[in-house]
Amino acid sequence: MDEQRGLTVTYSESRARFLGAAADAGASVASHEHPAHGPAGETLALDVAEVGPDDAVSVLLIVSGTHGVEGFTGSALQHHWLAHHRDDRPAGVRVVLLHAFNPYGFSWVRRVNEDNVDLNRNFIDWSEPPPANEDYGGIAHLLVPDEWDDDTQQSTTMALLAYAEQVGFERLQEVVSGGQYTHPTGVFYGGSAPVWSHRWLDEHVDELVGAAERVAVVDLHTGLGPWGHGELISHEGRGAAGYDRGTAWWGDVRSMLDGESVSANLSGDWLGALDRLIPCAEVTAVALEFGTVDTVSVLQALRADAFLHSSGDPLGAGADAVRTQVRAAFADDDPAWFDAVAERFDEVVDAALAGLAVG
Ligand SMILES: [Zn+2]
């Protein structure tokens, strides 16, 4: 019986539990402090725990909290691996756990970072103009209105549903969540330059993967798809080496490029930058996306959060209610949900380790 199993209530608890399990596992740990603080003044950090040989030819990197609040689940799964599966690792493979890639969003119970930026829309090529998403501008005032009372919530939601009716729900999802670079207080904003966590990865990626020739990455997400289901999502399309290798390892991998995934095709995801960041390694990377609640509830939570941080008071009365709403959209405290999620996670990790060990 593991009384620590499942999701914690705060980032600090998740972090402490992760570091404790890493110490128990004899992992080597490096903590990189983030300049911001959490709502209770707590320290924020990117923590890296590594198990296995330093000179391993193969590395499995498991990442939590790219989308802040989604780290409640990612951290619980990393803890689950350290507590129960660290000995399942093939001798020649190093497993690297990056805890809280976006620690600010994790602690503030937000999907975005300290700049209201979606870290997974920030890894575009900044030497070029950002991708255009012109239709976002037409609904920006509906997504994040200037007021967020019962009336404005109702009228803007009706208007968005009417828009969905007109263009189709898939197109709405693409416009809303594909990434936008024009509305800094909006949703799914990709930023105006590389953000702190992006710059951190640029600097530290070599420490994470060392001289590995083969690198597998599992980036843990929540909030899309059926309850408890774990979809593997590739940023690549059919025929790309990483996608084909991933399909051989895991079976069903959905390409967001080819429109197979619960995710819209998006710009600036960090897995898509790995071939540039570690050009000498053979990279097999997927997002593992676990379903929570329905898409409309998720979007309502993100709109409430965006309003709170653009026009409201994130430490004022009512802020905790928004954080509760956001956490409920991206994390489920039902033990049956975590059981389903952990079982799927184990399956994905086992297949990645087997694929890496064979080469
Ligand atoms: Zn996510």
Residues whose N, C-alpha, C, O or C-beta is under 5 A from the ligand:
A	BS01	ZN	H67 E70 H221 T222
